[in-house]
Amino acid sequence: MQIIHPGVLFDSGIETIYGPSNIINPISNKTMKELTKDDILKIENDYLNAAIRAKKSGFDGIDLHCAHLSILNQFLSPAFNKRNDEYGGNDENKVRIIIEIIQKIRKVVGNDFIISVKINVNDGIENGINENILLTACKLIEKAGADLIQTSGNWPQHKVKPKNPIFYKETKKISENVNIPVVLIGGIRDMETMEDILKESNIQYFGIGRPLVCEPDLVKRWENGERCKSKCIGCNGCAKNLAHTCVIYKNK
């Protein structure tokens, strides 16, 4: 189960939006209210309680969402985190809230419950997360007890569409600096690409999203020996609303 505090993503119609620092949100231009230490502790405990509910409900683990400008991503991002206390300033402090959440969850759920962390390799905004913060965060996330790391980012805000797989370069770098499995997500479309990446990097897993909306049986066909490339063109129709607006799916 993926667990997320949306932060600035939950901006529409809300009078007060909280964030790491009292700054103008670069997305909505509204001024955010800085979280107090008591607020941070409450958020940490909310994540813990959500993980406990997930385990009681029968889930094998949780995915801690620290990407896409969610509240945990904001603590990692210099664009949002201007604090000078133990939750801001140097790179280690920016990761602190995430580390404390992982440690609290691990202590309660035990070692047989998966803790995954989804992290931005770029924020798609000026002065966002950088490589030093990213690698520091991933090393500390591993040390805190996470089982795997999966990468993501905010490429839709970039003017130039990157080559696929989207986050390969950054994910490869992370895989060289941690010992837990790293998951590459974004633009995975064919078996040959995955096999090449497995051979030339420490990346061990792949995440596939949009192609499975377009072709729900794709992995099964690969398993049965087909070598076809996904028909998905990355139109993002599947992400725009709850209806099936995938160009390929609609035209079947």
Steps between C-alpha positions, in 0.01 A plus 500: 500500500637839405480758779514872421449838664432720193613835645482765227335251266188538715484872437167557326233647727704460820547816704824402672768294327781375721858441388854477635542878487297818495555577130295567191408174333668519154210303352194689629665828620324458835700549818550175692494479879813348652449172684593510868691215663173382653345501151792294369462250784129466423575437132755234593248328725232522230734314262568242771130443565432471128771232470353311795155506338652378173663203673181414690311514170726233349741704290854365458649846551471872439650743252600827665431768239782758511462623141285724279518799738318318779577622852801266546637604162472863612721433803766361263470789254699823558225679308260432788716427803652821638505383862805546724404248770562123510258451206680738264833651414745224407413200284475257793249721678281524191461121508429481874119485484516211252754311711297544817187373322682190368649425843163534673328275247774235504497483879130416504443289187810280530747385237263291286300804384630681191583869523552655158590864441410690185729801449536779246824513303394847384222734608442670165536842664785741560724419799339163554663180625858449383728198471671555837170510688366207297794270572518606865129430537523156337793392718321611817174341384682168464664538840163579662361162393329544162488194273510668160507836325310596188570814302270752340494870417308794359590477132159630379614849604802483269472649151709227339370144525786276620605179334370174641553353753443838659691473830765245401812714553404610852367157599822333386697743718284418802540126439878545518476666841260275692475127567121463502311442172426804283197518271511689169171659396407712201494416131556124527353361179679179393686193627823576313545831683443337837742217423769748392456704818522186716831414334663845517383632838415403858131576441301187592133584440274695266173678560245512219186714518352661189576207264283276720208741468546481125560122495406325827631163371843631394711333771318169452580512128865572576500210743364276225789587270377796295762770440261775398546860607216665687254696288492772768607838359507682837206726413412524873132464420477240775613757755270786402178363649335183623358413158697299244645773278806301389530561126592138421243349740220715357578394144499124570 
